[in-house]
Amino acid sequence: MKAFRASLFNALFYTLTPIVGLLLLPACLGPRSWVCAVRDAWSRSVIALLGLVVGLRWRLTGAERMPDGPVLIACKHQSAWETIALQLFCRDPAIVLKQELLKLPVIGWYLRRVGMVPIDRSAGAGALKLMVKAAEERVAEGRPVVIFPQGTRVAPGTEQAYHPGVYALYRALNVPVVPIALNSGQFWARESFMKYPGVIDVHVLEPIPPGLDRKSFMARLEEVIETETGKLESAAAT
């Protein structure tokens, strides 16, 4: 039954997403608010579909810890789930993502109009400067910037270094960093056909104030995210 429900969700997701994207493409020609409305409606629909078809829901804890105004959000990345659900618990987020995604047809057009923070890995040493510049523009608009500090999806229980890009943004933006831990990979694993029923826990942790040196900041960020993620994974496994 779980395989059937996962198959049904996948079929609906990969059929409806391009159809909706093409039908609502004229929104890209209008004001940015139109594209954001499409983004939000699509995100809510996918998350609702997961609950209805798969039985996969989510629970947010610590939302009151999110400061008012622009912040840098450092989110654990285990699954495609959080790239969708972020729209539901972050206010108009600008996500740090690979430059190549902006070149994709349809999806890339929406991403450009929404206004993300691309990082061009082929730019070498200049990649961080370009990323920081784009992030500063988004913060000037009053939007939160989201970065996945390990740079890629990391399976539960797997160790992966935290990249220096998160500190580059922390130093340049001079705003609080909000760590987020979650356990989405236990229900929707990377490159996995299966989606399992259950409850994904998302924990917003205590903000880290600006002004720390690199060593202190990186150690603190990794400790709080990995410690809380480990607790969530252990609780979901029992």
C-alpha positions in Angstrom: 0.0 0.0 0.0 2.8 2.4 0.8 4.4 1.8 -2.6 1.0 2.4 -4.3 0.5 5.7 -2.4 4.0 6.8 -3.2 3.5 5.9 -6.9 0.2 7.9 -7.0 1.8 10.9 -5.4 4.7 10.8 -7.9 2.4 10.5 -10.8 0.3 13.4 -9.7 3.3 15.5 -8.8 5.2 15.0 -12.0 2.1 15.4 -14.2 0.4 18.4 -12.5 3.5 20.4 -11.8 4.5 21.1 -15.5 0.9 21.5 -16.5 0.2 24.1 -13.8 3.6 25.8 -14.5 2.8 26.2 -18.2 -0.8 27.2 -17.7 0.2 30.0 -15.3 3.3 31.0 -17.1 1.8 34.4 -18.1 2.2 35.3 -14.4 5.9 35.8 -15.2 5.0 38.7 -17.4 3.2 40.5 -14.6 4.3 42.0 -11.2 6.4 39.8 -9.0 3.5 39.3 -6.6 1.8 37.2 -9.3 4.7 34.8 -9.5 4.9 34.6 -5.7 1.2 33.8 -5.6 1.8 30.9 -8.0 4.8 29.7 -5.9 2.8 29.8 -2.7 -0.3 28.1 -4.1 1.9 25.3 -5.7 3.8 24.8 -2.5 0.6 24.5 -0.4 -0.9 22.1 -3.0 2.1 19.8 -3.0 2.3 19.6 0.8 -1.5 19.0 1.0 -1.2 16.3 -1.6 1.5 14.6 0.4 -0.8 14.6 3.4 -3.8 13.4 1.5 -2.2 10.7 -0.7 0.9 9.6 1.3 -0.2 10.4 4.8 3.0 12.6 5.3 2.4 15.6 7.4 4.6 18.1 9.2 4.9 19.9 12.5 6.6 23.2 13.2 8.1 24.0 16.6 9.8 27.3 17.6 8.3 29.6 15.1 8.2 32.3 17.8 12.0 32.3 17.7 12.1 33.8 14.2 13.1 37.5 14.6 11.2 40.2 12.8 13.0 41.7 9.8 15.6 40.2 7.5 17.5 37.2 8.8 19.8 34.5 7.4 18.2 31.0 7.8 20.6 28.1 7.9 18.4 25.0 7.3 19.3 21.3 7.4 18.9 19.8 4.0 17.9 16.1 3.8 15.2 16.1 1.1 13.4 17.9 -1.7 10.6 18.4 0.9 12.1 21.4 2.6 12.7 23.3 -0.7 8.9 23.2 -1.1 7.8 23.6 2.5 10.1 26.6 3.2 7.5 28.7 1.4 5.0 27.8 4.2 7.1 28.7 7.3 9.4 31.4 6.0 8.1 34.7 4.7 9.0 35.1 1.0 12.4 33.3 1.3 15.3 33.9 -1.1 17.0 30.5 -1.3 20.7 30.1 -2.2 20.6 27.7 -5.1 22.8 26.5 -8.0 23.0 28.9 -10.9 22.1 26.1 -13.3 18.6 25.9 -12.0 17.9 29.3 -13.4 18.7 28.0 -16.9 16.0 25.4 -16.7 12.9 26.0 -18.9 9.8 27.1 -17.1 11.1 26.3 -13.6 14.1 28.6 -14.1 11.8 31.4 -15.4 9.8 31.3 -12.2 12.9 31.2 -10.0 14.3 34.3 -11.7 11.1 36.2 -11.3 10.7 35.2 -7.6 14.3 36.4 -7.0 16.6 33.8 -5.5 20.3 33.9 -4.5 22.2 32.0 -7.2 25.7 30.6 -6.8 27.8 30.0 -9.9 30.2 27.2 -8.9 32.1 27.7 -12.2 33.0 31.3 -11.2 35.7 30.0 -8.9 36.9 32.5 -6.2 34.3 35.0 -7.5 31.4 32.7 -6.7 31.1 33.8 -3.1 31.3 37.5 -4.0 28.4 37.1 -6.5 26.4 35.1 -4.0 26.9 37.7 -1.2 26.0 40.6 -3.6 22.7 38.9 -4.5 21.9 38.1 -0.9 22.5 41.7 0.1 20.0 42.8 -2.5 17.4 40.4 -1.1 18.0 41.5 2.5 17.6 45.1 1.3 14.2 44.1 0.1 13.4 42.9 3.7 13.4 39.2 2.7 15.0 36.3 4.6 17.8 34.5 2.9 17.9 30.7 3.2 21.1 28.7 2.9 21.7 25.0 3.2 25.1 25.1 5.0 26.2 21.7 3.9 25.6 22.7 0.2 23.6 19.6 -0.7 21.1 17.1 0.6 22.6 14.9 3.2 21.1 11.6 4.2 20.1 11.1 7.9 23.0 9.9 10.0 25.6 11.0 7.4 28.3 13.4 8.2 29.0 16.3 5.8 31.2 19.3 6.3 29.6 22.8 6.6 30.7 25.0 3.8 32.3 28.5 4.3 29.6 30.1 2.2 27.3 30.3 5.2 30.0 32.3 7.1 30.5 34.6 4.2 26.8 35.5 4.3 26.8 35.8 8.1 29.7 38.2 8.1 28.4 40.3 5.1 24.8 40.5 5.9 25.2 41.3 9.6 21.9 39.9 10.6 20.9 37.1 13.0 21.2 33.5 11.8 18.3 31.2 12.5 19.3 27.5 12.5 16.6 25.0 11.5 16.8 21.3 12.2 14.5 18.7 10.6 14.1 15.0 9.8 12.5 15.0 6.3 15.0 12.5 4.9 13.5 9.8 7.0 10.3 10.1 5.0 11.4 11.4 1.6 14.9 10.4 1.0 17.2 11.8 -1.7 16.6 10.4 -5.1 14.1 7.9 -3.6 10.9 6.8 -5.3 9.3 6.2 -1.9 7.6 8.7 0.3 6.5 7.3 3.7 3.6 8.3 6.0 4.4 10.0 9.2 5.2 13.5 10.6 8.2 15.6 9.6 9.4 17.6 12.5 10.8 21.1 11.8 12.5 22.9 14.8 13.4 26.6 14.6 16.3 27.0 17.0 17.6 30.0 18.9 19.0 32.7 16.6 22.8 33.2 16.6 23.6 37.0 16.9 25.9 38.7 14.4 29.5 39.4 15.3 31.1 36.0 16.0 34.4 35.1 14.5 34.5 32.3 11.8 35.6 29.5 14.1 33.1 30.2 16.8 30.2 30.7 14.5 30.8 27.6 12.4 31.3 25.4 15.5 28.1 26.8 17.1 26.0 26.5 14.0 27.0 22.9 13.3 26.6 21.8 16.9 23.1 23.2 17.4 21.8 21.9 14.0 23.4 18.5 14.2 22.5 17.9 17.8 18.8 18.8 17.3 18.7 16.9 14.0 20.0 13.8 15.8 17.3 14.1 18.4 14.6 14.4 15.8 15.9 11.4 13.8 16.1 9.2 17.0 12.5 10.2 18.0 11.1 9.4 14.5 12.9 6.0 14.5 11.3 4.8 17.7 
